[in-house]
Each structure stands twice: as C-alpha cells, then as structure tokens.
C-alpha cells in the first residue's frame, strides 16, 4: 500500500479504536514486497523497518515539526508471530528487516 495509503488507514483505525474505548490493541500490517536472499513465498516478520535513508525510524511532520518514530517491532510479538508461522507450517517464515520508502515499493531481507 505504501506509507501514504497506510497512514490514512492507520489514522481512521486509531479514531475508531478510540471511539470504541479499546485499549492494549496490537495492529499488524500485512503486505507484499520483493526479497533479497529469500525463497519466493517467504513470510518476513519485520524486526525493524528502514525508511529513507535506511535508518530504523519513520520521519513525519506533525504540526510543522519533524517527529522521528522508532520502527522496531516488540521482540515478544515477533517471537509469537514466528511461532504462528511454525505451527501453520505451510510457508517459510523468518524474522528480518524490511525497507519501506515513501513510495509503495518494499524490500525484505533476513540478512539486513
């Protein structure tokens, strides 16, 4: 979907969760990307996502000020997702890093 589209979805989802008085919510973005050093059809659980310029952070402008946000996935959540992949057992699952620039292209790699 790319960052601009997922930003809109996230904004609307957060408003919905707020109005429904939800708490302790975990959201997961599922998408496709190219891969480096992976067999086709692999599932990559992103440990951290590098935006531009390849740093594990997301830069956005909020009320005229640049805000940097970490892109690190919670380690326990990564382990739980990895366990789900093992239990399902129908596809190769790895924990790795991804890159997601402002356009809609992405690259996944367990080697990064």
MODELLER restraints for C-alpha pairs under 7 A, 6 or more apart:
rsr = mdl.restraints
at = mdl.atoms
rsr.add(forms.Gaussian(group=physical.xy_distance, feature=features.Distance(at['CA:1:A'], at['CA:104:A']), mean=5.73, stdev=0.5))
rsr.add(forms.Gaussian(group=physical.xy_distance, feature=features.Distance(at['CA:2:A'], at['CA:102:A']), mean=6.50, stdev=0.5))
rsr.add(forms.Gaussian(group=physical.xy_distance, feature=features.Distance(at['CA:2:A'], at['CA:103:A']), mean=5.65, stdev=0.5))
rsr.add(forms.Gaussian(group=physical.xy_distance, feature=features.Distance(at['CA:2:A'], at['CA:104:A']), mean=3.73, stdev=0.5))
rsr.add(forms.Gaussian(group=physical.xy_distance, feature=features.Distance(at['CA:2:A'], at['CA:105:A']), mean=6.84, stdev=0.5))
rsr.add(forms.Gaussian(group=physical.xy_distance, feature=features.Distance(at['CA:3:A'], at['CA:102:A']), mean=5.52, stdev=0.5))
rsr.add(forms.Gaussian(group=physical.xy_distance, feature=features.Distance(at['CA:3:A'], at['CA:103:A']), mean=6.90, stdev=0.5))
rsr.add(forms.Gaussian(group=physical.xy_distance, feature=features.Distance(at['CA:3:A'], at['CA:104:A']), mean=6.85, stdev=0.5))
rsr.add(forms.Gaussian(group=physical.xy_distance, feature=features.Distance(at['CA:33:A'], at['CA:105:A']), mean=6.80, stdev=0.5))
rsr.add(forms.Gaussian(group=physical.xy_distance, feature=features.Distance(at['CA:33:A'], at['CA:106:A']), mean=4.89, stdev=0.5))
rsr.add(forms.Gaussian(group=physical.xy_distance, feature=features.Distance(at['CA:33:A'], at['CA:107:A']), mean=5.37, stdev=0.5))
rsr.add(forms.Gaussian(group=physical.xy_distance, feature=features.Distance(at['CA:33:A'], at['CA:108:A']), mean=6.50, stdev=0.5))
rsr.add(forms.Gaussian(group=physical.xy_distance, feature=features.Distance(at['CA:34:A'], at['CA:106:A']), mean=6.26, stdev=0.5))
rsr.add(forms.Gaussian(group=physical.xy_distance, feature=features.Distance(at['CA:34:A'], at['CA:107:A']), mean=4.78, stdev=0.5))
rsr.add(forms.Gaussian(group=physical.xy_distance, feature=features.Distance(at['CA:34:A'], at['CA:108:A']), mean=6.20, stdev=0.5))
rsr.add(forms.Gaussian(group=physical.xy_distance, feature=features.Distance(at['CA:35:A'], at['CA:107:A']), mean=5.32, stdev=0.5))
rsr.add(forms.Gaussian(group=physical.xy_distance, feature=features.Distance(at['CA:35:A'], at['CA:108:A']), mean=4.64, stdev=0.5))
rsr.add(forms.Gaussian(group=physical.xy_distance, feature=features.Distance(at['CA:35:A'], at['CA:109:A']), mean=5.76, stdev=0.5))
rsr.add(forms.Gaussian(group=physical.xy_distance, feature=features.Distance(at['CA:36:A'], at['CA:108:A']), mean=6.32, stdev=0.5))
rsr.add(forms.Gaussian(group=physical.xy_distance, feature=features.Distance(at['CA:36:A'], at['CA:109:A']), mean=5.13, stdev=0.5))
rsr.add(forms.Gaussian(group=physical.xy_distance, feature=features.Distance(at['CA:37:A'], at['CA:109:A']), mean=6.49, stdev=0.5))
rsr.add(forms.Gaussian(group=physical.xy_distance, feature=features.Distance(at['CA:38:A'], at['CA:109:A']), mean=6.98, stdev=0.5))
rsr.add(forms.Gaussian(group=physical.xy_distance, feature=features.Distance(at['CA:41:A'], at['CA:91:A']), mean=6.85, stdev=0.5))
rsr.add(forms.Gaussian(group=physical.xy_distance, feature=features.Distance(at['CA:42:A'], at['CA:91:A']), mean=6.15, stdev=0.5))
rsr.add(forms.Gaussian(group=physical.xy_distance, feature=features.Distance(at['CA:42:A'], at['CA:92:A']), mean=4.81, stdev=0.5))
rsr.add(forms.Gaussian(group=physical.xy_distance, feature=features.Distance(at['CA:42:A'], at['CA:93:A']), mean=5.82, stdev=0.5))
rsr.add(forms.Gaussian(group=physical.xy_distance, feature=features.Distance(at['CA:43:A'], at['CA:92:A']), mean=6.13, stdev=0.5))
rsr.add(forms.Gaussian(group=physical.xy_distance, feature=features.Distance(at['CA:43:A'], at['CA:93:A']), mean=4.70, stdev=0.5))
rsr.add(forms.Gaussian(group=physical.xy_distance, feature=features.Distance(at['CA:43:A'], at['CA:94:A']), mean=6.37, stdev=0.5))
rsr.add(forms.Gaussian(group=physical.xy_distance, feature=features.Distance(at['CA:44:A'], at['CA:93:A']), mean=5.94, stdev=0.5))
rsr.add(forms.Gaussian(group=physical.xy_distance, feature=features.Distance(at['CA:44:A'], at['CA:94:A']), mean=5.09, stdev=0.5))
rsr.add(forms.Gaussian(group=physical.xy_distance, feature=features.Distance(at['CA:44:A'], at['CA:95:A']), mean=5.59, stdev=0.5))
rsr.add(forms.Gaussian(group=physical.xy_distance, feature=features.Distance(at['CA:44:A'], at['CA:96:A']), mean=6.07, stdev=0.5))
rsr.add(forms.Gaussian(group=physical.xy_distance, feature=features.Distance(at['CA:44:A'], at['CA:108:A']), mean=6.77, stdev=0.5))
rsr.add(forms.Gaussian(group=physical.xy_distance, feature=features.Distance(at['CA:45:A'], at['CA:78:A']), mean=6.64, stdev=0.5))
rsr.add(forms.Gaussian(group=physical.xy_distance, feature=features.Distance(at['CA:45:A'], at['CA:94:A']), mean=6.17, stdev=0.5))
rsr.add(forms.Gaussian(group=physical.xy_distance, feature=features.Distance(at['CA:45:A'], at['CA:95:A']), mean=4.69, stdev=0.5))
rsr.add(forms.Gaussian(group=physical.xy_distance, feature=features.Distance(at['CA:45:A'], at['CA:96:A']), mean=6.19, stdev=0.5))
rsr.add(forms.Gaussian(group=physical.xy_distance, feature=features.Distance(at['CA:46:A'], at['CA:73:A']), mean=6.88, stdev=0.5))
rsr.add(forms.Gaussian(group=physical.xy_distance, feature=features.Distance(at['CA:46:A'], at['CA:95:A']), mean=5.97, stdev=0.5))
rsr.add(forms.Gaussian(group=physical.xy_distance, feature=features.Distance(at['CA:46:A'], at['CA:96:A']), mean=5.29, stdev=0.5))
rsr.add(forms.Gaussian(group=physical.xy_distance, feature=features.Distance(at['CA:46:A'], at['CA:97:A']), mean=5.09, stdev=0.5))
rsr.add(forms.Gaussian(group=physical.xy_distance, feature=features.Distance(at['CA:46:A'], at['CA:98:A']), mean=6.06, stdev=0.5))
rsr.add(forms.Gaussian(group=physical.xy_distance, feature=features.Distance(at['CA:47:A'], at['CA:72:A']), mean=5.94, stdev=0.5))
rsr.add(forms.Gaussian(group=physical.xy_distance, feature=features.Distance(at['CA:47:A'], at['CA:73:A']), mean=5.24, stdev=0.5))
rsr.add(forms.Gaussian(group=physical.xy_distance, feature=features.Distance(at['CA:47:A'], at['CA:95:A']), mean=6.14, stdev=0.5))
rsr.add(forms.Gaussian(group=physical.xy_distance, feature=features.Distance(at['CA:47:A'], at['CA:96:A']), mean=5.42, stdev=0.5))
rsr.add(forms.Gaussian(group=physical.xy_distance, feature=features.Distance(at['CA:47:A'], at['CA:97:A']), mean=5.35, stdev=0.5))
rsr.add(forms.Gaussian(group=physical.xy_distance, feature=features.Distance(at['CA:48:A'], at['CA:56:A']), mean=5.94, stdev=0.5))
rsr.add(forms.Gaussian(group=physical.xy_distance, feature=features.Distance(at['CA:48:A'], at['CA:71:A']), mean=5.23, stdev=0.5))
rsr.add(forms.Gaussian(group=physical.xy_distance, feature=features.Distance(at['CA:48:A'], at['CA:72:A']), mean=4.37, stdev=0.5))
rsr.add(forms.Gaussian(group=physical.xy_distance, feature=features.Distance(at['CA:48:A'], at['CA:73:A']), mean=5.91, stdev=0.5))
rsr.add(forms.Gaussian(group=physical.xy_distance, feature=features.Distance(at['CA:48:A'], at['CA:97:A']), mean=5.21, stdev=0.5))
rsr.add(forms.Gaussian(group=physical.xy_distance, feature=features.Distance(at['CA:48:A'], at['CA:98:A']), mean=6.64, stdev=0.5))
rsr.add(forms.Gaussian(group=physical.xy_distance, feature=features.Distance(at['CA:49:A'], at['CA:56:A']), mean=5.40, stdev=0.5))
rsr.add(forms.Gaussian(group=physical.xy_distance, feature=features.Distance(at['CA:49:A'], at['CA:71:A']), mean=5.44, stdev=0.5))
rsr.add(forms.Gaussian(group=physical.xy_distance, feature=features.Distance(at['CA:49:A'], at['CA:72:A']), mean=6.98, stdev=0.5))
rsr.add(forms.Gaussian(group=physical.xy_distance, feature=features.Distance(at['CA:49:A'], at['CA:97:A']), mean=5.74, stdev=0.5))
rsr.add(forms.Gaussian(group=physical.xy_distance, feature=features.Distance(at['CA:49:A'], at['CA:98:A']), mean=4.80, stdev=0.5))
rsr.add(forms.Gaussian(group=physical.xy_distance, feature=features.Distance(at['CA:49:A'], at['CA:99:A']), mean=5.30, stdev=0.5))
rsr.add(forms.Gaussian(group=physical.xy_distance, feature=features.Distance(at['CA:49:A'], at['CA:100:A']), mean=6.61, stdev=0.5))
rsr.add(forms.Gaussian(group=physical.xy_distance, feature=features.Distance(at['CA:50:A'], at['CA:56:A']), mean=4.37, stdev=0.5))
rsr.add(forms.Gaussian(group=physical.xy_distance, feature=features.Distance(at['CA:50:A'], at['CA:57:A']), mean=6.23, stdev=0.5))
rsr.add(forms.Gaussian(group=physical.xy_distance, feature=features.Distance(at['CA:50:A'], at['CA:98:A']), mean=6.27, stdev=0.5))
rsr.add(forms.Gaussian(group=physical.xy_distance, feature=features.Distance(at['CA:50:A'], at['CA:99:A']), mean=4.61, stdev=0.5))
rsr.add(forms.Gaussian(group=physical.xy_distance, feature=features.Distance(at['CA:50:A'], at['CA:100:A']), mean=6.24, stdev=0.5))
rsr.add(forms.Gaussian(group=physical.xy_distance, feature=features.Distance(at['CA:51:A'], at['CA:57:A']), mean=6.44, stdev=0.5))
rsr.add(forms.Gaussian(group=physical.xy_distance, feature=features.Distance(at['CA:51:A'], at['CA:58:A']), mean=6.13, stdev=0.5))
rsr.add(forms.Gaussian(group=physical.xy_distance, feature=features.Distance(at['CA:51:A'], at['CA:99:A']), mean=5.69, stdev=0.5))
rsr.add(forms.Gaussian(group=physical.xy_distance, feature=features.Distance(at['CA:51:A'], at['CA:100:A']), mean=5.07, stdev=0.5))
rsr.add(forms.Gaussian(group=physical.xy_distance, feature=features.Distance(at['CA:51:A'], at['CA:101:A']), mean=4.96, stdev=0.5))
rsr.add(forms.Gaussian(group=physical.xy_distance, feature=features.Distance(at['CA:52:A'], at['CA:101:A']), mean=5.71, stdev=0.5))
rsr.add(forms.Gaussian(group=physical.xy_distance, feature=features.Distance(at['CA:56:A'], at['CA:70:A']), mean=6.31, stdev=0.5))
rsr.add(forms.Gaussian(group=physical.xy_distance, feature=features.Distance(at['CA:56:A'], at['CA:71:A']), mean=5.45, stdev=0.5))
rsr.add(forms.Gaussian(group=physical.xy_distance, feature=features.Distance(at['CA:56:A'], at['CA:72:A']), mean=6.94, stdev=0.5))
rsr.add(forms.Gaussian(group=physical.xy_distance, feature=features.Distance(at['CA:57:A'], at['CA:68:A']), mean=6.25, stdev=0.5))
rsr.add(forms.Gaussian(group=physical.xy_distance, feature=features.Distance(at['CA:57:A'], at['CA:69:A']), mean=5.35, stdev=0.5))
rsr.add(forms.Gaussian(group=physical.xy_distance, feature=features.Distance(at['CA:57:A'], at['CA:70:A']), mean=4.53, stdev=0.5))
rsr.add(forms.Gaussian(group=physical.xy_distance, feature=features.Distance(at['CA:57:A'], at['CA:71:A']), mean=5.05, stdev=0.5))
rsr.add(forms.Gaussian(group=physical.xy_distance, feature=features.Distance(at['CA:58:A'], at['CA:68:A']), mean=5.61, stdev=0.5))
rsr.add(forms.Gaussian(group=physical.xy_distance, feature=features.Distance(at['CA:58:A'], at['CA:69:A']), mean=5.08, stdev=0.5))
rsr.add(forms.Gaussian(group=physical.xy_distance, feature=features.Distance(at['CA:58:A'], at['CA:70:A']), mean=6.39, stdev=0.5))
rsr.add(forms.Gaussian(group=physical.xy_distance, feature=features.Distance(at['CA:58:A'], at['CA:71:A']), mean=6.53, stdev=0.5))
rsr.add(forms.Gaussian(group=physical.xy_distance, feature=features.Distance(at['CA:59:A'], at['CA:66:A']), mean=6.69, stdev=0.5))
rsr.add(forms.Gaussian(group=physical.xy_distance, feature=features.Distance(at['CA:59:A'], at['CA:67:A']), mean=5.76, stdev=0.5))
rsr.add(forms.Gaussian(group=physical.xy_distance, feature=features.Distance(at['CA:59:A'], at['CA:68:A']), mean=4.64, stdev=0.5))
rsr.add(forms.Gaussian(group=physical.xy_distance, feature=features.Distance(at['CA:59:A'], at['CA:69:A']), mean=6.47, stdev=0.5))
rsr.add(forms.Gaussian(group=physical.xy_distance, feature=features.Distance(at['CA:60:A'], at['CA:66:A']), mean=5.66, stdev=0.5))
rsr.add(forms.Gaussian(group=physical.xy_distance, feature=features.Distance(at['CA:60:A'], at['CA:67:A']), mean=5.40, stdev=0.5))
rsr.add(forms.Gaussian(group=physical.xy_distance, feature=features.Distance(at['CA:60:A'], at['CA:68:A']), mean=6.60, stdev=0.5))
rsr.add(forms.Gaussian(group=physical.xy_distance, feature=features.Distance(at['CA:61:A'], at['CA:67:A']), mean=5.94, stdev=0.5))
rsr.add(forms.Gaussian(group=physical.xy_distance, feature=features.Distance(at['CA:82:A'], at['CA:93:A']), mean=6.76, stdev=0.5))
rsr.add(forms.Gaussian(group=physical.xy_distance, feature=features.Distance(at['CA:85:A'], at['CA:93:A']), mean=5.90, stdev=0.5))
rsr.add(forms.Gaussian(group=physical.xy_distance, feature=features.Distance(at['CA:94:A'], at['CA:110:A']), mean=6.65, stdev=0.5))
rsr.add(forms.Gaussian(group=physical.xy_distance, feature=features.Distance(at['CA:95:A'], at['CA:110:A']), mean=6.26, stdev=0.5))
rsr.add(forms.Gaussian(group=physical.xy_distance, feature=features.Distance(at['CA:96:A'], at['CA:109:A']), mean=5.66, stdev=0.5))
rsr.add(forms.Gaussian(group=physical.xy_distance, feature=features.Distance(at['CA:96:A'], at['CA:110:A']), mean=3.90, stdev=0.5))
rsr.add(forms.Gaussian(group=physical.xy_distance, feature=features.Distance(at['CA:96:A'], at['CA:111:A']), mean=6.72, stdev=0.5))
rsr.add(forms.Gaussian(group=physical.xy_distance, feature=features.Distance(at['CA:96:A'], at['CA:112:A']), mean=6.81, stdev=0.5))
rsr.add(forms.Gaussian(group=physical.xy_distance, feature=features.Distance(at['CA:97:A'], at['CA:108:A']), mean=6.03, stdev=0.5))
rsr.add(forms.Gaussian(group=physical.xy_distance, feature=features.Distance(at['CA:97:A'], at['CA:109:A']), mean=5.59, stdev=0.5))
rsr.add(forms.Gaussian(group=physical.xy_distance, feature=features.Distance(at['CA:97:A'], at['CA:110:A']), mean=6.03, stdev=0.5))
rsr.add(forms.Gaussian(group=physical.xy_distance, feature=features.Distance(at['CA:97:A'], at['CA:112:A']), mean=5.69, stdev=0.5))
rsr.add(forms.Gaussian(group=physical.xy_distance, feature=features.Distance(at['CA:98:A'], at['CA:106:A']), mean=6.99, stdev=0.5))
rsr.add(forms.Gaussian(group=physical.xy_distance, feature=features.Distance(at['CA:98:A'], at['CA:107:A']), mean=5.55, stdev=0.5))
rsr.add(forms.Gaussian(group=physical.xy_distance, feature=features.Distance(at['CA:98:A'], at['CA:108:A']), mean=4.28, stdev=0.5))
rsr.add(forms.Gaussian(group=physical.xy_distance, feature=features.Distance(at['CA:98:A'], at['CA:109:A']), mean=6.12, stdev=0.5))
rsr.add(forms.Gaussian(group=physical.xy_distance, feature=features.Distance(at['CA:99:A'], at['CA:106:A']), mean=5.54, stdev=0.5))
rsr.add(forms.Gaussian(group=physical.xy_distance, feature=features.Distance(at['CA:99:A'], at['CA:107:A']), mean=5.30, stdev=0.5))
rsr.add(forms.Gaussian(group=physical.xy_distance, feature=features.Distance(at['CA:99:A'], at['CA:108:A']), mean=6.53, stdev=0.5))
rsr.add(forms.Gaussian(group=physical.xy_distance, feature=features.Distance(at['CA:100:A'], at['CA:106:A']), mean=4.93, stdev=0.5))
